[in-house]
Amino acid sequence: MTVVFTGVHFKPGKKALDSSTLSGSVVDDIIKLLPPGWEFKKVNLYQCEYLPSGEEAEEQERWFFNQVERFYEKTGGLIVYAFCGRMVEQRLKKWLVPGTYVPHPASIVYQKSRLDFISHCADIISDRAQAQADLVEYINRPL
């Protein structure tokens, strides 16, 4: 199973959901709770350091959707997109990208709630991964 954590855009000079950022460190902690045999990727919807709009946003979303198709083929459908935040979810659902919403990692305000938040996100992703695996198994069953 491959899980692709999907953020919005790059922070200046950083990789997608970089471990040195709050969001990236939370994603790292979520990954620690998921099965060790899984593959994890961190990507951004937009390949720039700002939030694009209009035609530029559409063009980048189209590019991202093409990447989704390639990942899907490569994994045989055993892939889950974890949309980090409602904006990412709304933009990608428009393109029919299969995935599941998790609250934006930077929405953690208090350290006390961090463990609950991380555990909740890991549960959401695990449930979606199981559903995706069941679907792939059903589709590939002998007739």
N, C-alpha and C positions, 0 to 999 in steps of 0.2 A: 504494500500500500504506500502511496506517495501522498503526502499532505503538503499543499502549497499555501503558505500564509501570504495573503495579498494585502499590502498597504496601499496608500494613496500615491505619494510621490516621494522622491529622495530628499533627505536633509542635506544641506550643502556639504559636499566632500565625503558623504557617507554611502555605504551600500544599502540595499533595500532592508528595512527593519534591522538596521545595524545593532549589534549587541551593546554598543556604547550608549544607545538611546534608551529612554524609558520603554517605549513600545518594543524595541528589539530585545531588551532584557526580559520583559514579560513573556514574549514569544519563546525565548530560550527556556524559561521555566515551564511553560506549557509543554514544550517538546520533551522535557525530562520526565513528564508523567505519561507520555504515550509509549507504545511498545517499541523496544529497541531495534527490532528488525525493519521498521518502517523507514522510508526515505523522507527527508524534509527539505523544502525549498522556501526561501524568502524572496518575494518579488514585489514589485510595485505596479499598480495599474498604469500610472503615467511615468514615462521615462525622462523625467525632468525634475528640477528642484523647486517647482512651483505648481500651483493648481491651474491647469490650462482650462480654457473654455471654448465654446463654439466649435468651429471646424477643426481646430487643433485637438481638442479633447476627443472629438469623434474619430479622427485619424488615429490617435494613439489607442483608443479603445478597440478599433478595428485591428490594429497590429496585435494588441494583447489577445484578442479573440483567436487570431491565427496561431498564436503561441499555445493557447489552450487546446486547440485541435491537435497540434503536434504532440503535446504532452499526453493527451488522451490516447492517441494512437500508440505512443511509445509504452504506455503503462497497461495497455489492454483494458482501459476503463477503470483500473484500480487506482483512482485518484480522487482526492477530496480537496476542493478549494475552500479555505477558511477566510471568509471576507472579514477583514479587520475594520469594523465600523459600518454603519448604515449607508454612508455615501458610497462606499465600494460595493456593497451589496446591491444597491439600487442601480448603479451604473452597469454592473455585470449581469444582473438578472435581465436587463434590457436586451443583452446579447445572448441570453439563454445559456449562460455559463453555469454548469452544475456546481453547486457549492452550498455552504452553510454559513450563516451569520454567526460571528462571535463579537461581543462588545469590543470597541476599540481599546487596545491594550493601554493606551495613555489615559483611559477613563478612570483608572484606579486613583483615588484621592488619598486614601489612608493605607499605610503599610499593613495595618491590621486586617483589612479586607483583601489584601493581595492573595493570600493562600486560597481563600474561598473563590475568588475570581479565577485564578489559575486552574483550580480543580474543576470549576464549572465549565470553563472553556475546553479543557481536556475531555470532559464527559460529552459535550456537544460534538466534538470532532470524532471521538470514538464511536458514538452512536451513528453518525453519518457514514463513517468508514465501514461499519458493519452493514449498514443498509446498502451501500454501494457494492460491497463484496457479494452480498446476497443477490443483488440485481445482476451482476456480471455472471455469477454462477447460474442463475436462472436462464439468462440469455444464451449461455454456452452449453446448456444441458442437451444431452442426446434426445432426438425426437423419435 
